[in-house]
Amino acid sequence: MRIMKIRIRFGLLFISILALFSCNDGTNKKHIRTDFPESVEVHTHKAFNISGDDEIKGMLFFNNKFYLENNNKSPIYNVYDEKGKTIGSFGIVGHGNNEFIMPNLFGGTNDTVFVIDNGSKCVYSIYDSNIIYKKPIKIGQNVNRLKTIRWPYIGYYYYAQDQIVWNLYNLNNSKIVESLPFKGETPYLETFVWDSNDTYIVFAYKYYNKMRICTTSSKKEILNELILYSETQQPQEDHCFYSDIICDNNYFFVLSQEDIKADNLSGVSKVLIYDYEGNPLRELRLDRFYLNMAWDKIKKRLYFVSIEGDEITYAQL
């Protein structure tokens, strides 16, 4: 009888432990849905021409200004107003004073943007295309795809030995708030794009048809996450699924290259719109091949950089 009671108590304890872990595991998984209730063809409109002949590596739309990042030349950043007028440029490549080696541009406060340079390990404040100040930063890794979540919280990822790690970082106290590992058989194939609307942080994988939607608290701790995935999970480095992402208040956009054929770059890009529960809302089939986009939430415009890199176009939503 005593042995029976011990077994019952042990069994109840085991069940309690399982229940505890189940409650603390805030990760849910479900198949990614593509049954969009609305799918439309979208012909973009020309916004303005881009000066220069370099490939555009990235685009930041901040306080009604476009910051376009050149891939191979100085100055690294060209700044345009909404009508396409060049209003500034900055970022000289080099090892000299106020020169950058591996810069990462992100939005700041008011009309100020910031750059963290992996070369100098400093953060630079940029106002009106001029460096106002710089100071050392304590981030120990080389950061990638750095973005502002809500000042002073930023996010970035870095390459570890066998994985990619994304950190949520507080610039005011130089502390890591959250850290998410992205680990697979081939680490670089775990590369992703990401964005946030403050409450949610969404990751869209480049080489998988997969997304991670994280819900955060007011202190930016991650409360739970939803993983959306496809049955086909074999990544191919010559086949990109998602090349950019933008989070708005109630939904997010992902720029899909799933239909692009890499051997001849034929096909067109798509913008897929989901809510934060993973429900498909709308599919936009674009008229060209685009890699980068930006969102003007006031005018409800999605801006794109053409693959040729010679103009900015937009779709009115």
QUIHU-V52808 format. One record per pair of residues at least 4 apart in sequence whose C-alpha atoms are under 8 Angstrom apart, sorted by the first residue. I is the first residue (numbers start at 1). J is the second residue. Records with the same first field share a line. If there is no record, write none. Layout:
BEGIN
I = J  J
END
This chain:
BEGIN
1 = 5
2 = 6
3 = 7
4 = 8
5 = 9
6 = 10
7 = 11
8 = 12
9 = 13
10 = 14
11 = 15
12 = 16
13 = 17
14 = 18
15 = 19
16 = 20
17 = 21
18 = 22
19 = 23
20 = 24
21 = 25
22 = 26
25 = 224
26 = 223  224  225
27 = 224  225  226  227
28 = 225  226  227
29 = 226  227  228  229
30 = 226  227  228  229
31 = 228  229  230  231
32 = 210  228  229  230  278
33 = 278  279  280
34 = 280
35 = 280
36 = 280  281  282  283
37 = 280  281  282
38 = 281  282  283
39 = 282  283  284  285
40 = 283  284  285
41 = 284  285  286  287
42 = 284  285  286  287  315
43 = 286  287  315
44 = 286  287  313  314  315  316
45 = 313  314  315
46 = 311  312  313  314
47 = 83  84  311  312  313  314
48 = 83  84  311  312  313
49 = 84  310  311  312
50 = 84  309  310  311  312
51 = 310
52 = 310
53 = 309  310
54 = 70  71  72  73  309
55 = 70  71  72  308  309
56 = 68  69  70  71  305  309
57 = 68  69  70  71
58 = 68  69  70  292
59 = 66  67  68  69  292  293  294  305
60 = 66  67  68  106  294
61 = 65  66  67  294  295  296
62 = 66  67  107
63 = 110  111
64 = 81  82  296
65 = 79  80  81  82
66 = 79  80  81  82
67 = 77  78  79  80
68 = 77  78  79
69 = 76  77  78
70 = 74  75  76  77  78
71 = 76
72 = 76
73 = 93
74 = 91  92  93
75 = 89  90  91  92  93
76 = 89  90  91  92  93
77 = 89  90  91
78 = 86  88  89  90
79 = 86  87  88  89  129
80 = 84  85  86  87  88
81 = 85  86  87
88 = 128  129
89 = 129
90 = 129  130
91 = 99  100
92 = 98  99  100
93 = 99  100  101
94 = 99  100  101
95 = 99  100  101
98 = 131
100 = 117  119  120
101 = 117  118  119  120
102 = 117  118  119
103 = 115  116  117  118  119
104 = 115  116  117  118  143  144  145  146
105 = 113  114  115  116  146  147
106 = 113  114  115  146  147  148
107 = 112  113  114  147  148
108 = 112  113  114  148  151
109 = 113  151
111 = 127
112 = 125  126  127  128
113 = 125  126  127
114 = 123  124  125  126
115 = 123  124  125  126
116 = 121  122  123  124
117 = 121  122  123
118 = 122  141  142  143
120 = 136
121 = 136  137  138  139
122 = 134  135  136  137
123 = 134  135  136  137
124 = 131  132  133  134  135
125 = 131  132  133  134
126 = 130  131  132  133
127 = 131  132
137 = 174
138 = 174
139 = 174
141 = 158
142 = 158  159
143 = 156  157  158
144 = 156  157  158
145 = 156  157  193
146 = 154  155  156  157
147 = 154  155  156  195
148 = 152  153  154  155
149 = 153  154  155  195  196  197  198
150 = 154  198
152 = 170  171  172
153 = 168  169  170  171
154 = 168  169  170  171
155 = 166  167  168  169
156 = 166  167  168
157 = 164  165  166  167
158 = 164  165  166
159 = 163  164  165
160 = 164  165
162 = 183  186  187
163 = 181  182  183  184  187  188  190
164 = 181  182  183  187  188  190  191
165 = 179  180  181  182
166 = 179  180  181  182
167 = 176  177  178  179  180
168 = 176  177  178  179
169 = 174  175  176  177  178
170 = 174  175  176  177
171 = 175
177 = 220  221
178 = 220  221  222
182 = 187  190
183 = 187  190
184 = 189  190
186 = 190
187 = 191
189 = 206  207  235  236  237
190 = 205  206  207  208
191 = 205  206  207
192 = 203  204  205  206  207  242
193 = 203  204  205  206  242  243  244  245
194 = 201  202  203  204  244  245  246
195 = 201  202  203  245  246  247
196 = 200  201  202  246  247  248
197 = 201  247  248  249
198 = 216
199 = 215  216  217  218
200 = 213  214  215  216  276
201 = 213  214  215  216  247
202 = 211  212  213  214  247
203 = 211  212  213
204 = 209  210  211  212  242  244  245  254
205 = 209  210  211  241  242
206 = 240  241  242  243
207 = 235  236  237  239  240  241  242
208 = 233  234  235  240  241
209 = 229  230  232  233  241  242
210 = 227  228  229  230
211 = 227  228  229
212 = 225  226  227  228
213 = 225  226  227  276
214 = 222  223  224  225  226
215 = 222  223  224  225
216 = 220  221  222  223  224
217 = 221  222  223
226 = 277
228 = 278
229 = 233
235 = 239
236 = 240
238 = 262
239 = 257  258  260  261  262
240 = 256  257  258
241 = 256  257  258
242 = 254  255  256  257  258
243 = 254  255  256  257  291  292
244 = 254  255  256  291  292  293
245 = 252  253  254  255  293
246 = 252  253  254  294  295
247 = 251  252  253
248 = 252  253  297
250 = 275  276
251 = 273  274  275  276
252 = 273  274  275  276
253 = 271  272  273  274
254 = 271  272  273
255 = 269  270  271  272  291  292  293
256 = 269  270  271  272
257 = 268  269  270
258 = 269
259 = 267  268  269
260 = 265  266  267  268  269  289
261 = 265  266  267
262 = 266
267 = 288  289
268 = 285  286  287  288  289  290
269 = 285  286  287  288  289  290
270 = 283  284  285  286
271 = 283  284  285  286
272 = 280  281  282  283  284
273 = 280  281  282  283
274 = 278  279  280  281  282
275 = 279  280  281
288 = 306
289 = 306  307
290 = 304  305  306  307
291 = 304  305  306  307
292 = 304  305
293 = 302  303  304  305
294 = 302  303  304
295 = 300  301  302  303
296 = 300  301  302  303
297 = 301
300 = 316  317
301 = 314  315  316  317
302 = 314  315  316  317
303 = 312  313  314  315
304 = 312  313  314
305 = 309  310  311  312  313
306 = 310  311  312  313
END
